Amino acid sequence: MGAQLWMYFVPYQEDISKALQELRNSEFAAGRYYPVMMHLFKHMPIGPTSPAPGARHASIQDAVNASDATGSRSILDMQSVSDEPKLFAVCPLDTATLKATFGTIRPTHEMVENNLAFVEDLERGEGVYAIIYKGDTPDEILFAGYSFD
């Protein structure tokens, strides 16, 4: 089937790890993961108004196990925050990519939604995050990545 892109915007908070875990928990509860939803990528970016069939597994780990080699095709596959690209983790989108893609290290929500070129270099099973700005103020955190297959 091929790797599928996943992307989320969440309200900004300084603690990226906490934001990641909160997002994983909310997406699990909503049931926005494979195998509950077959074509989650059609709803990108995923947000509060996206379809939410509800969790069909006892835990995030059970859901990931049920997804087998493809992964959950969602943020559920990302277990931690890393300083560099790594399987099962999100790392910061590097400054060079931010500047090359958006012309700034402080992209807005609209800039990201209108230019997904930054995902071209992402590997399967890895994710990135970036702080999204409204004016000069951090407003959101973007989490994006690709499923395993």
C-alpha positions as MATLAB code, in Angstrom:
seq = 'MGAQLWMYFVPYQEDISKALQELRNSEFAAGRYYPVMMHLFKHMPIGPTSPAPGARHASIQDAVNASDATGSRSILDMQSVSDEPKLFAVCPLDTATLKATFGTIRPTHEMVENNLAFVEDLERGEGVYAIIYKGDTPDEILFAGYSFD';
ca = [
       0.000    0.000    0.000;
       2.892    2.421    0.653;
       3.679    4.820    3.450;
       0.987    7.322    4.395;
       1.494   10.874    5.589;
       0.026   11.925    8.919;
      -0.133   15.513   10.190;
      -1.564   17.259   13.235;
      -1.624   20.780   14.668;
      -2.044   21.041   18.437;
      -2.093   24.082   20.734;
       1.395   25.247   21.665;
       2.972   24.271   24.947;
       6.644   24.347   25.888;
       6.822   20.666   26.782;
       6.926   18.896   23.398;
       6.996   15.435   25.010;
       3.853   16.223   26.983;
       2.153   17.577   23.849;
       3.104   14.398   21.972;
       1.738   12.089   24.659;
      -1.473   14.108   25.003;
      -1.966   13.929   21.232;
      -1.315   10.178   21.182;
      -3.867    9.673   23.959;
      -6.535   11.827   22.313;
      -6.066   10.190   18.897;
      -6.230    6.742   20.450;
      -9.461    7.619   22.284;
     -10.904    9.035   19.047;
     -10.009    5.848   17.179;
      -8.122    7.781   14.516;
      -5.604    5.076   13.687;
      -5.253    1.986   11.514;
      -6.833   -0.604   11.628;
      -9.883    1.301   12.961;
      -9.721    3.843   10.108;
      -8.414    2.499    6.824;
      -7.690    5.793    5.035;
      -6.810    8.293    7.720;
      -4.620   10.298    5.298;
      -7.767   11.513    3.514;
      -8.544   13.633    6.585;
      -5.219   15.506    6.830;
      -4.490   17.534    8.787;
      -6.287   15.631   11.499;
      -8.072   17.746   14.058;
     -10.978   17.877   16.491;
     -13.591   17.811   13.702;
     -12.086   14.789   11.932;
     -14.098   11.540   12.044;
     -13.768    9.794   15.407;
     -15.094    6.231   15.499;
     -13.631    5.622   18.968;
     -10.878    3.314   20.169;
     -11.293   -0.366   19.317;
      -8.352   -1.623   21.373;
      -7.593   -1.768   25.088;
      -4.462    0.388   24.867;
      -2.212    2.289   22.484;
       0.218   -0.627   22.535;
      -2.575   -3.060   21.617;
      -3.567   -0.791   18.727;
       0.010   -0.558   17.460;
       0.412   -4.327   17.752;
      -2.808   -4.831   15.757;
      -1.494   -2.589   12.977;
       1.336   -5.055   12.316;
       4.178   -3.971    9.981;
       2.321   -0.987    8.511;
       2.133    0.795   11.825;
      -0.949    2.670   12.978;
      -0.532    5.218   10.153;
      -0.875    7.868   12.853;
       0.852    9.645   15.711;
       0.371    6.505   17.813;
       3.569    5.096   16.262;
       5.631    7.971   17.659;
       6.664    7.029   21.182;
       9.089    9.809   22.067;
      10.859   13.037   21.159;
      14.411   12.802   19.846;
      17.069   15.364   18.947;
      17.652   13.655   15.592;
      15.655   11.478   13.156;
      14.895    8.105   14.685;
      12.315    5.353   14.228;
       9.249    5.692   16.472;
      10.189    9.298   17.401;
       9.611   12.887   16.373;
      12.520   15.305   16.118;
      12.585   19.043   15.447;
      12.250   20.101   11.833;
      15.698   21.536   11.196;
      16.313   25.245   10.676;
      17.671   24.793    7.142;
      14.508   22.981    6.048;
      12.277   25.599    7.681;
      14.109   28.417    5.888;
      14.235   26.596    2.543;
      10.576   25.616    2.655;
       8.928   28.625    4.271;
      11.507   31.412    4.037;
      11.463   31.728    7.831;
      12.140   29.722   10.971;
       8.721   30.843   12.255;
       6.169   29.398    9.849;
       2.455   30.079   10.207;
      -0.301   27.503   10.022;
      -1.211   28.674    6.530;
       2.389   28.402    5.314;
       2.557   24.770    6.392;
      -0.822   23.789    4.949;
       0.103   25.416    1.624;
       3.583   23.907    1.314;
       4.255   20.336    2.351;
       7.667   20.154    0.653;
       9.273   19.539    4.053;
       7.844   16.000    4.127;
       9.783   14.913    1.034;
      12.876   13.996    3.050;
      11.102   12.181    5.875;
      11.746    8.473    6.234;
       9.086    5.892    6.935;
       8.385    5.403   10.624;
       9.859    8.782   11.589;
       8.261   12.099   12.434;
       9.056   15.754   12.917;
       7.649   18.623   14.874;
       7.803   22.385   14.406;
       6.604   25.359   16.382;
       3.947   27.237   14.404;
       3.608   30.976   14.917;
       0.886   33.580   14.869;
       2.806   36.807   14.473;
       5.778   36.571   16.829;
       4.016   34.254   19.260;
       4.207   30.454   19.316;
       0.659   29.276   18.616;
       0.724   25.592   17.686;
       2.919   22.554   17.367;
       2.934   20.698   14.069;
       3.539   16.951   14.208;
       4.030   15.217   10.850;
       5.515   12.008    9.535;
       5.046    8.867    7.508;
       3.719    5.460    8.410;
       5.967    2.465    8.025;
       4.210    1.145    4.923;
];
